[in-house]
Amino acid sequence: MTETTRTTPEQAAAAFRRIAETARSEHAPLYEHVAAGVAADPDLLELSTHARPGQSLVYLLFDAVQYLLLGGARHELARYYPSITETPLDAADVFPVFRAFCLENAETIKTLVANHNNQTNEVGRLAALLPALSEAARRGGGKPLGIVEVGPAAGLNLCFDRYYFDYGRVQWGDDASPVRIVCQLEAAATPPLSPGLPAVAYRVGLDVEPIDLSDDDAARWMLSSTWPDHRDLQLMQRRAIDLLRRDPPRLVLGDALAVGPLLDAVPADLTLCVYQSFMISHLSEAEREQFLAILAAESRRRPVYFVSMTGAGIGGGSRRGRVDLLSWVEGRHESVQLVEGHSHGRSLRWLG
């Protein structure tokens, strides 16, 4: 990100108001009421502005609070969180309790906000990414994929072939998997998914702050980024974490511009597919150009496919996103949008 100075309270208030709008459209009353309340509260706005430049101060405050609650903090606030109790109290009454919790734990929350990234690693995103990854495999001649995910956090989305996907009209994946991703198709077109395609023969992730799922605190921090209103997503995240703890994917420390050596290491007999979900929005325009130039340079040796998920209701409104497939093959560059839909995979429209 290009931001270099601390966010002002006025800027923070505007950010919380935008998230309140998004939460309303997402049927997330807890975060709707909390965000609206924080937007008008000078003390909590000041607390949120301790986030590092380039980080989402709204989500870091929310993540810090849920992190403490998931860790067993004893407070009335836990009774409002669907991620913690099956019978939450009315979210319309939550803000005074949320405010009290934040002020009682201000120093701890300030430290968490100042020293963490918001690392959303929703496995539901794979509902939108999988069809595009399959299309990349098809264009690569059906060969197994060598996948490189940029910004994978804990790598939950690196292991899509360990999950089961149900789109209603078509299913894909491991039917015995505890991680079951359900996605509604919004139009008549059905994603062209077939058994065994894509197959993955090599995988690696690149992240500025990889999450080690064997570290209970790190895993809890990642889980805290899933909205508490969406209890079903929380449960799916927990199942994915439990599954990957037994056999985690390889993650490498580095930013997006360090991807070159990882591309070079992917075996030449595989279809090289790079992908990301919303990481690219954290890069400056110059950094995005450099990143794409690295992919283009690799294509001098072999075809390169890049599956890119962007969007997600920036600036308020519904959390819609899109998935594009960019390819560099024999000197030709092509970009095509394949998917439009909910950024966490609840529904999609196949455009391919």
Rosetta blueprint (number, residue, H / E / L):
1 M L
2 T L
3 E L
4 T L
5 T L
6 R L
7 T L
8 T L
9 P H
10 E H
11 Q H
12 A H
13 A H
14 A H
15 A H
16 F H
17 R H
18 R H
19 I H
20 A H
21 E H
22 T H
23 A H
24 R H
25 S H
26 E L
27 H L
28 A L
29 P H
30 L H
31 Y H
32 E H
33 H H
34 V H
35 A H
36 A H
37 G H
38 V H
39 A H
40 A L
41 D L
42 P H
43 D H
44 L H
45 L H
46 E H
47 L H
48 S H
49 T L
50 H L
51 A L
52 R L
53 P L
54 G L
55 Q L
56 S L
57 L H
58 V H
59 Y H
60 L H
61 L H
62 F H
63 D H
64 A H
65 V H
66 Q H
67 Y H
68 L H
69 L H
70 L H
71 G L
72 G L
73 A L
74 R L
75 H L
76 E H
77 L H
78 A H
79 R H
80 Y H
81 Y L
82 P L
83 S L
84 I L
85 T L
86 E L
87 T L
88 P L
89 L L
90 D L
91 A H
92 A H
93 D H
94 V L
95 F H
96 P H
97 V H
98 F H
99 R H
100 A H
101 F H
102 C H
103 L H
104 E H
105 N L
106 A H
107 E H
108 T H
109 I H
110 K H
111 T H
112 L H
113 V H
114 A H
115 N H
116 H L
117 N L
118 N L
119 Q L
120 T L
121 N L
122 E L
123 V H
124 G H
125 R H
126 L H
127 A H
128 A H
129 L H
130 L H
131 P H
132 A H
133 L H
134 S H
135 E H
136 A H
137 A H
138 R H
139 R H
140 G L
141 G L
142 G L
143 K L
144 P L
145 L E
146 G E
147 I E
148 V E
149 E E
150 V E
151 G L
152 P L
153 A L
154 A L
155 G L
156 L H
157 N H
158 L H
159 C H
160 F H
161 D H
162 R H
163 Y L
164 Y E
165 F E
166 D E
167 Y L
168 G L
169 R L
170 V L
171 Q E
172 W E
173 G E
174 D L
175 D L
176 A L
177 S L
178 P L
179 V L
180 R E
181 I E
182 V E
183 C L
184 Q E
185 L E
186 E L
187 A L
188 A L
189 A L
190 T L
191 P L
192 P L
193 L L
194 S E
195 P L
196 G L
197 L E
198 P L
199 A L
200 V E
201 A E
202 Y E
203 R E
204 V E
205 G E
206 L E
207 D E
208 V L
209 E L
210 P L
211 I L
212 D L
213 L L
214 S L
215 D L
216 D H
217 D H
218 A H
219 A H
220 R H
221 W H
222 M H
223 L H
224 S L
225 S L
226 T L
227 W L
228 P L
229 D L
230 H L
231 R H
232 D H
233 L H
234 Q H
235 L H
236 M H
237 Q H
238 R H
239 R H
240 A H
241 I H
242 D H
243 L H
244 L H
245 R H
246 R H
247 D L
248 P L
249 P L
250 R L
251 L E
252 V E
253 L E
254 G L
255 D L
256 A H
257 L H
258 A H
259 V L
260 G H
261 P H
262 L H
263 L H
264 D H
265 A H
266 V L
267 P L
268 A L
269 D L
270 L L
271 T E
272 L E
273 C E
274 V E
275 Y E
276 Q E
277 S E
278 F L
279 M H
280 I H
281 S H
282 H H
283 L L
284 S L
285 E H
286 A H
287 E H
288 R H
289 E H
290 Q H
291 F H
292 L H
293 A H
294 I H
295 L H
296 A H
297 A H
298 E H
299 S L
300 R L
301 R L
302 R L
303 P L
304 V E
305 Y E
306 F E
307 V E
308 S E
309 M E
310 T E
311 G E
312 A L
313 G L
314 I L
315 G L
316 G L
317 G L
318 S L
319 R L
320 R E
321 G E
322 R E
323 V E
324 D E
325 L E
326 L E
327 S E
328 W E
329 V E
330 E L
331 G L
332 R E
333 H E
334 E E
335 S E
336 V E
337 Q E
338 L E
339 V E
340 E E
341 G E
342 H E
343 S L
344 H L
345 G L
346 R L
347 S E
348 L E
349 R E
350 W E
351 L L
352 G L
